[in-house]
């Protein structure tokens, strides 16, 4: 958890933007959605690394001489205020968008944001022709593209550059950037973005500080996959002192965190998984598991009784995944 001594490093940008009217995006999935009139704020967490909060998922922005790189694009209705927020940071072109998953609150603004960008053509060193490409490149795991196509996302929102292996590497704005695939976590197409010099990790829905993780069991998601991904994030992060500070972790929803926060979240999910798993091994039905309230001691912080992703939804996803694994 970040201490008060480290808080000044996270300076709020002086150009907050309020969405006057924001209609919810209608989607088939139960991914988190913003409420109307959600404010958008810009927070500088490292030199030339910013987080745009509100109106959907957190967006990480890297700024530099080569242009701008965005991790996620919020929802379609939030794309205009997101673009205003990004333009308050730099007038340089948006070159890259990286999607951490295919869900509408992370990738819903792809089409609108990518359209105003421009690709670097011929490689990152081809400065003379770097404006030749049309639209920003959108990077995601191939499974994320497949899910967006299957769910009927407009073709203009589809990733234009996909990877199928465990990772994809970039060098942009003088910094090595590693994009890691984490299989069968919240979906089958989750990615983690590691800004190596800045020591910042953007992790999408694999970790958030305000709710239990969304797990899409119909499309490859599993509680064990989320825990594996959190262990991977913990391996990437390094605390500064007394297990506090150090590597900054940009959550999918909620505040910026550090390794200690991820460890707490991992431990919580491991305990919940093991409780449900023990009941599954003893032949418990879903109704029995729900009545046992295996998340009760964590509900005051992460639970929800209404909305698109409730505590009941989460426990059911854990149960379904563990029951299927036992077959």
N, C-alpha and C positions, 0 to 999 in steps of 0.2 A: 504494500500500500504506500502511495506517495505521501511523504511527510510535509509538514508546513514549511520546512526549510527549502524543500524542492519546488514548492508551488509557484514561486515567481518565475520559474523557467517556462511555465505554461501560461503565456500571456494571451489574453483575449484580444483578437484583432479589433480595430476600431471601426469596423464596417459591418455591424450586425444587420441582418435583413429579415423582415417579418413577412410571412406569406399572408396576404390579406384574405385570400379565399383559396382553399385547397380541397378538391374533391378526392375522395378515396378511390383508389384504383381497384376496379372489380377484378378479382382473380379467383381461380379455383383453389389455390393452395391456402393454407392458414398462416402464411408468413405475416410478420408484424407489419402493420400499416399505420401511417401517421394520422393524427386527428386534425380537423380543420384548424386553420390559423396557427399552426405550429411554427414557432420562430426558428429561423436559421441563424446560427452564430458561427464565427470563425475563430479558431484557437490555434496559436502558434506553439508547437510543442518542441521543436528543434529549429535550428536555423534553416529556413527554406523548406520546412516540413510543417504542414497545417492540417487541422482536422475541422471539417464542416459538419456541425451537429444539427439535429432536428429534422423533421419532415422525412422520416424514413431512416435508412441505415446511415451510420457515420461514413463520411467520405474523407479519405486521406489524400492530400495534394502535395506533390513534390514540385518545387519551383527552381528554375535554373536557366543557364544560358541557352540550353538546347530547347527549352520550352517547358511545358507542364505535363505531368503524369498524374492521373487520377485513379484511385482505387475505389471502385463502385461509383454509381451515379444516382442514387436515391430512386424515387418513383418518377414516372412520366410527368405528372402534374407539378412536381417540385423541380423540374429541370431548369426552368427559367430563373427562379431565385438562386438555384445552385450555380448557374452560369454567372449571374451577377456577383455572387460571392467570390467565385474564382477570378473573375475579371477585376475585382478589387485588389487582388494579390499581384496580378501580372497581366500585361497585354500580349505576352508571348503566346504562340499557338499551343493548343492542346494537342500533344503528339500521341499519347498513349492513354488508354483506359484499361484497367485490369479488373475483371469481375471476380469477387471471392466466391460467389455462387450465382445460380441462375434465377433467384427469386426476385419478384417485381420490386421489392423495396431496396434491392441492391443494384439491379440491372435495368429497372424500368425507364431510366433516363438515357439509356445508351444511344438511342437513335438521335435524340435532339442534341445531346452533348457532342457525340462523335461528328455530327454533320458540320459543326462550326470549326472543327479542328483540321489539321493537315498532317499527313504522314511524312516521316523521314524516308526518302527514297534512295536506295543504293547503299544503305548502311548508315550507322550513326555518324560516320566521319564525312559523309558526302554533303557538306554544308552548302555547296554551290547549287545543289539540286534538291535540297531537303524540303522545299515547298511544293514539289511536283506532284506528290500524292494527294488524293482527294479524301478528306475526312480523317479523323484520328483512327489509329489502329486500336481494335478492341481485342484484348487477350483474355482467354479463359481456358479451362480444361475442356477437352472435347466432350466430356459428359455433360458439361454445362450447356454447350451448344445444342447437343441432342435434346436436352430437356426443354430448352427454349423453343426449339422447332416443334416438338411434340405438344407443347402447351399453347401453341398458336401465337407466340410473340411475333411482331412484325419483322420482316427480313432485315429492315434497316437497323434493328436492335441486336441482331445476331453478332457474336464474336467473329472477327475477321481473321484472327490468328489463334489457332488452338494448339495445344500440346497434349501428348498422349503418355508421356513418360512421367517419372516422379517429380520432375521440375523443369522450369524454363528460366533461362538467365538473360538479363538485360544489362547494358551499361549505358546510363543516361544521366546527363547533368553531372558528369564526373563521379558517378557513384555506381557501384555494383548493386544490382537489384535481383534478388532470387525469388521466384514464384514456385511454391511447393504445392503439389497436389496431396490432399489428405483424403484417402478413399473411405467411403461408407461412413461418413460422419453425420452432419446435418442432412446432406444429400450425397449423391455419388460424384458430385462435381465441385467440391470445396477446394479453394486455394488460399494459401497464406502468402503474403507479400512482405519480404524482409529487405528493408533499406539498410544495407550493411554498414556503411560509413556513419549514417545518422543514428544507428542502433535503435530503429523503430520497426515494429512488426504489426502489420494490419491483418487481422485474423477473421474478419467477417463474423458470421453467426456461430463460429466455433466457441466463442467466449463472449459473454456480455454481462454487465454488472447489474441488470435490472430484472432479469427473468430467467426461468429455466430455458435451456436451449431448445429451439425448434428442431424437431427430428422428423424428417419425411420418410417414414418406413416404406411407403409405396415406391419410393425412388432411391432406394439404397441406403437411407439413413439408419443409424443405430446408435444406442447409448455407448456401446463399447468403442465404436469408431470415434465418437466425440471425445471420449476419455483418452484414446490413443493419440488423437490430434492435440489435445491439451498437454500430454506428456512430450510431444514433439515441440510444442511452443516453449515449454519449460526448458527443454534442452537448448533451444536457441537463445534464451534470455539469460542475462547475467546481472545480478543485483549489485548496486553500488556499495552499500555498507549496511551491516546488520540486517541483511536480506531485504533491504528497502531500496527504492529508486533503481537506477541503472537503466537497462533496456525498457523502453516504453512500449506498451501494448495497446493498440487502438482496437477497442472492442466493436462488435457489430452494432450494439446499442448500449448507451450509457456512457460512463466517463472513461477517460484514458487511465490505464492501469499499469502495474508492473508485475514482476514475476510472482511476488507474494500473493497478489490477488488471483492470479491464474492457479497457483497451487491450492488456495482455499476453494476455488470453484471446482477444480479437479477432484479434491478430496470429498467435497459435498456430493458430486455426481457418482463417485465411486461407492460411497456409503449407500446412496439411494439405489444404485444398481444392485449392490450385493443384498440389500434387504428384499428387493423384488425377486431377485434370482433365487434366494432361499425359499421364498413362497412358491415360486414356479416349480422348483424341484419337489416340493411337497404336494403338488397337484392343485394349487390354489387357482380359482377362477379369477377373471378380471374383476368381477364384482367384489370378491373377497379381498383382492389387493387394494382396490379403491377404498373399501371400507376400513382397511387397516391403516390408511393414511401414512404411507412410508416417507412422505416428504414433510410431515407436520412441523418438525423443528426448524425447517428452512423456509416454510411458507411465508412467515412475516416479511422476509426479504425478497424472495423470488416468486412467490405464489401469485396467482390471479384467479378470480372466480368468474370473470367476464372478459370479453374481448376475443381476439382471433386465436390466441394461444393460452389456454388456461392450464391450471395445475392438473386438472383431470385429463386434458389432452396429453400433457407431458407424461403422466404416469401410464396412461394407456399406450403411448408410443414405446415406453420402456418395456412394458409387459409384452406387447406384441412382438417386439424385436427379440426379446429373450425367449419367448415361447417358440418362435420360429427357429431359433438357433438350436433349441433342444430337440427338434424333430429329426 
